[in-house]
Amino acid sequence: MNAVVMGISPDSLQSHQKFKKKYELTYPLLVDEEHHVADAYDVWKEKSMYGLTYWGNERTTVIIGPDGRIARIFRKVKVPEHVQEVTQAVSELT
């Protein structure tokens, strides 16, 4: 589809390398340990699990169009149906 795929999270480089190998990913994983990118995209959020609160990335997909502008944002991504959503959105750009 002539698209570039990248992943980014605040996890360490070592964690990214391990994750990439485990899931045999073919795209780059970018490190944002200080969450500067997450802050810029407003995805660094307070979260909760089992009654505990913590800060982390809200799973989000951002599609940047050929013009360099944000074309679409998917927040609170649910993995199972997400591939189809993204494929459709990218195909609409071309």
C-alpha positions as CSV (number, residue, x, y, z in Angstrom):
1,M,0.0,0.0,0.0
2,N,3.1,2.2,-0.2
3,A,2.8,3.0,3.5
4,V,5.5,3.2,6.2
5,V,4.7,1.4,9.5
6,M,6.4,2.3,12.8
7,G,5.7,1.5,16.4
8,I,6.7,3.7,19.3
9,S,6.5,3.4,23.1
10,P,8.2,4.5,26.2
11,D,9.8,1.1,26.7
12,S,13.6,0.7,26.6
13,L,15.6,-0.2,23.5
14,Q,16.3,-3.6,25.0
15,S,12.6,-4.2,25.6
16,H,11.9,-3.2,22.0
17,Q,14.5,-5.5,20.6
18,K,13.1,-8.5,22.6
19,F,9.5,-7.7,21.6
20,K,10.4,-7.3,17.9
21,K,12.2,-10.6,17.9
22,K,9.5,-12.4,19.8
23,Y,6.7,-11.3,17.4
24,E,9.0,-11.3,14.3
25,L,8.1,-7.7,13.5
26,T,9.6,-6.3,10.2
27,Y,9.0,-2.6,11.0
28,P,11.0,-0.3,13.3
29,L,10.1,0.3,16.9
30,L,11.0,3.7,18.1
31,V,12.0,4.5,21.7
32,D,10.2,7.4,23.5
33,E,11.4,6.8,27.1
34,E,10.8,10.5,28.1
35,H,7.4,10.3,26.3
36,H,8.0,13.5,24.3
37,V,6.3,12.1,21.2
38,A,3.5,10.6,23.4
39,D,2.9,14.1,24.9
40,A,2.9,15.8,21.5
41,Y,0.3,13.3,20.2
42,D,-1.7,13.5,23.5
43,V,-1.5,9.8,24.1
44,W,0.4,9.8,27.5
45,K,-2.6,9.2,29.8
46,E,-3.4,8.2,33.3
47,K,-4.6,4.6,33.2
48,S,-6.0,2.1,35.7
49,M,-5.9,-1.6,36.2
50,Y,-7.1,-3.6,39.1
51,G,-7.7,-0.4,41.1
52,L,-4.2,0.9,40.6
53,T,-3.5,4.0,38.6
54,Y,-0.4,4.6,36.5
55,W,0.8,6.6,33.5
56,G,1.3,5.1,30.0
57,N,0.6,5.3,26.4
58,E,-3.0,5.0,25.2
59,R,-2.9,2.5,22.4
60,T,-3.3,4.7,19.4
61,T,-2.7,4.6,15.6
62,V,-1.9,7.8,13.7
63,I,-2.0,7.8,9.9
64,I,0.0,10.6,8.4
65,G,-1.0,11.4,4.8
66,P,1.3,12.0,1.8
67,D,1.1,15.7,2.6
68,G,2.7,15.2,6.1
69,R,-0.5,16.0,7.9
70,I,-2.4,13.8,10.3
71,A,-5.1,12.1,8.1
72,R,-6.7,9.9,10.8
73,I,-6.3,9.0,14.5
74,F,-7.6,5.8,16.0
75,R,-7.7,6.1,19.8
76,K,-8.1,3.2,22.3
77,V,-7.3,0.7,19.7
78,K,-8.7,-2.8,20.0
79,V,-6.3,-5.1,18.1
80,P,-8.6,-7.8,16.6
81,E,-10.5,-5.5,14.2
82,H,-7.9,-2.8,13.9
83,V,-6.0,-4.1,10.8
84,Q,-9.1,-3.8,8.7
85,E,-9.8,-0.3,9.9
86,V,-6.3,0.9,9.2
87,T,-6.1,-0.9,5.8
88,Q,-9.4,0.9,4.8
89,A,-8.2,4.3,6.0
90,V,-4.8,4.0,4.2
91,S,-6.5,2.9,1.0
92,E,-8.7,5.9,1.0
93,L,-5.6,8.2,1.0
94,T,-4.3,6.8,-2.3
